[in-house]
Amino acid sequence: MGTGRLSIDLQAIVANWRALANLAQSDAAPVVKADAYGLGIGPVARALAQAGARKFFVAYAEEGFTLRRALGPGPEIMVLSGHMAGDARALAECRLTPMLNSVDQLTRHLESLPDHPFGVQLDTGMNRLGMEWSEWAAVAEIALSQNPVLLMSHLACADETDHPMNAYQLDLFHQMTDGLNVPRSLAATGGILLGSDYRFDLVRPGIGLYGGLPFDQAQPVVTLDIPVIQVRDLQEGEVAGYGNAWQAPRPSRLATVAAGYADGLLRSLSHRVNLWHGDVPCPAVGRVSMDLIIVDITDLSDDPESLRVIGPNQTVDQLADAAGTIGYEVLTSLGTRYARSHRE
Ligand SMILES: *Cc1c(COP(=O)(O)O)cnc(C)c1O
């Protein structure tokens, strides 16, 4: 049964992908790294492939291996970490396309897998992955002679529309790639929303597919319901949870539910989040523990069988706000104990 029921709306993911592709007016390759942001790479990628997606991004060759088994031979699978030591076999056998990030990776790739497709990631100021301009200048001729399938870069501040870094990176990307006659990609979800200048030939939406900000037009994708294990009554002044961190301000009825910080309901949510019974908010009380959360259900007329953590009354981003983090981290922290169901 698992600790809770995590329901994932595949049609909403497909609709979000179509909406972003439509906005971008370019090829939109879903980013399904980290198990499709925790939502299940197999079902998510199959639904997108069925809807027409032909290119996908993963972070690591290992994830590409999983994805190739899920999708079969057709779609192109691109690996953002490039060609790391030990990757050659997986890249070759699963026909994965690495985005080469450094001169070392380019050398490794051309030596171990000549004639195997690749792209190049360029660093335009984020200083995370990719070749800097001087490195690119030194190897561009060799790289271009092998027909790379893509030149890409990544924006550091795309979720801040007015940040001057966006225009700076756009300009540098133009200078590094104009006139080279290779398909280009700069935008993830945030970049797509910055405007047509940022969209180039291919966009790489991740979080927007899964219903998260900054794509505020996204259809919601996730609902999460947690079963109640036990219910009890407290007198005013009694305490609950680790450290006696909560004291009943009135006679109270408490429900203990079957999920905790090991299931992505971060400990920083303690005292800061509601679980929902229909439209009635029920505040979590005491500290979130590893497997359990205590909830004040005094205001409910009947004991609930389960309470909802993510749904129409509380989005992933609202939950993230309460925890002091971002929607990406909430989704990828959900863990493996929930019973997942993928609605077609
Ligand atoms: C994760 C990632 C993406 C997707 O980003 P979102 O903000 O989730 O849309 C795109 N490109 C690169 C290089 C990434 O690392």
PDBQT file of the ligand as one rigid body, heavy atoms in Angstrom, charges set to zero:
ROOT
HETATM    1  C1  LIG A 401      17.172  20.674 -15.474  1.00  0.00    +0.000 C 
HETATM    2  C2  LIG A 401      17.562  21.332 -16.736  1.00  0.00    +0.000 A 
HETATM    3  C3  LIG A 401      16.576  21.766 -17.635  1.00  0.00    +0.000 A 
HETATM    4  C4  LIG A 401      15.102  21.819 -17.287  1.00  0.00    +0.000 C 
HETATM    5  O1  LIG A 401      14.918  22.932 -16.445  1.00  0.00    +0.000 OA
HETATM    6  P1  LIG A 401      13.484  23.395 -15.920  1.00  0.00    +0.000 P 
HETATM    7  O2  LIG A 401      13.763  24.649 -15.170  1.00  0.00    +0.000 OA
HETATM    8  O3  LIG A 401      13.016  22.288 -15.011  1.00  0.00    +0.000 OA
HETATM    9  O4  LIG A 401      12.606  23.571 -17.077  1.00  0.00    +0.000 OA
HETATM   10  C5  LIG A 401      16.989  22.226 -18.876  1.00  0.00    +0.000 A 
HETATM   11  N1  LIG A 401      18.311  22.303 -19.202  1.00  0.00    +0.000 NA
HETATM   12  C6  LIG A 401      19.285  21.934 -18.335  1.00  0.00    +0.000 A 
HETATM   13  C7  LIG A 401      20.702  22.058 -18.747  1.00  0.00    +0.000 C 
HETATM   14  C8  LIG A 401      18.945  21.455 -17.072  1.00  0.00    +0.000 A 
HETATM   15  O5  LIG A 401      19.917  21.116 -16.219  1.00  0.00    +0.000 OA
ENDROOT
TORSDOF 0
